[in-house]
Amino acid sequence: GDCFPCPQEGCPMMGHYADRFPAKLKRVNQKYYLNTAADPPFATWRQKVFMKLSGVKKMRGDINLVFHDTQGNTKEYEIASGVLSQDEVYIKYLDVEINPKKTKKIEFLWNKTAFTLLWARLGAEIVNIIHGEDGRR
């Protein structure tokens, strides 16, 4: 996440267009890592999620975001799990398989554990999602 979002000149590319980023090619024996999706076309978009919770002070459970695209596809991603606190800001980097330009909506899901009080409620006070490609929110 240190190079997030992409620099103003854009994220470095691999393969045929690698020569567009000569400053990134100066070091010798660099290691590169590529995150891919499990399904074709294997593309992912790096996104940074900031989330502040509201509701009960502390409880156990998990928080997920579900991304919906304009074609009816959905993908669910875990943001936090275990003891959740409204005093904490949760930050997570996701490699989302849904193109940000085709995202229709993002759904917040909270699942409480069986031992959580029935009346306990939890919500999102703040959810910010920054797209890695161009720094858009």
N, C-alpha and C positions, 0 to 999 in steps of 0.2 A: 503493500500500500504506500510505500514511500514516494512513488512516482505518480500518485493519483491526485487529481485527475491528470489527463495527458497534458504535456507542455503545450504552449501556444502554437508551436510548429506542428503539433499533432503527435500521436503515439507512433513510435518506431514500427515499421512493418518488416516482416520477414520475406524472404524469397526475392522475387523479381524486383520489388520496389525498395529493397533494403538500401540501395545506394542514395535514396532521397534523404537519408539521415547520416551523413558522413561523420558527424561528431560522435555518434554512438558506435562507430565502427573502429575507432582508434585503438582501443585496448585489445590486447592479444589474449587468446584463451578465455574468452568470456563464456559464461553459462547462461543460457536462455531457457525460460520455462514458458510453456504454452498451455493454458487451460482450455479445455474443449468440452462441449456438451456430449452427452451419451448417445444422442440420436442425430441423424442427418438433419441439417447440413453441418452440424457440429459447432456452429458459431455461438459465442457468448458475448455479452456486453457487461463490462465491469461496472458495478454500481456500489456506492457507499451509502449505507443506511444509518441514520441517526434516529434514535427513538427514546423519548422520555414518557414514562408511564404515569397514569393517574389512577386513583382508586385506593384500595387497601394498602397499607404501609408495606407489608411483606407477605408473600405467599409462594407456594410451590406450583409450578406448571411450566408451560412453554408458550412462546409467542412465535407465530409464523406470519409471513406475508405471502399472499397468493397474487401472482401477476396474471392478468387476463389480456389477451390481445384482440385485435379487431376481427380475427377469424374464428374466435371461439376457443382457442387453445389456452390452457392454464398451466402454470408451474408454481409449486409451493416451495418456500425456503424457510428454514428455521433461523430465527434471529437470536433467541435466547431460550435457555432451558434450566430448570432447577429452581432455586430461590430467586424470586423476582421482587424488585423493590421500586417503589415510585420515586425514590431519591436518586436512583442511578440512571445515567444516560447509556443506552446500549448502542454500540457502534459495531457494524459488521460489514465486511466486504463480500459482495455476492457476484458471482459470474452467472448472470441471468440469461436464460435461453430465449427470452422474448425481447425482440428488438424494441428499444425505448420509443422509437418513432411509431411503432405499431401497438403500443400499450394503450388499452382502453380504460382499465381501472386496476387499482391495487387494493386488495382486501386484507384487513387486519384480522387475524384469528388468535384467540386466547383459549388455551385448553388448561383447565385446572386439574390438579391431581385429585384422586378420590378422597384424600384427607382434608381438602380445603373446605372451609365452612360454606354452606349452601348460599348464604346471603352475600358472600364475597364477590365483588365486582372489580374488574380491571379494564382499563382502556388506555388509549394512546393520547397523551396530552400533545405531543409533538412527534411528527414523522417527517423527516426530510430524506429525500433520496437524490443523490448526486450522480449523474451519469458520467462515467469516466472518459467518454469520447470527447466531450466538449465542455465538461463542467456544469452542464445545465441541471436545474432542479426540477 
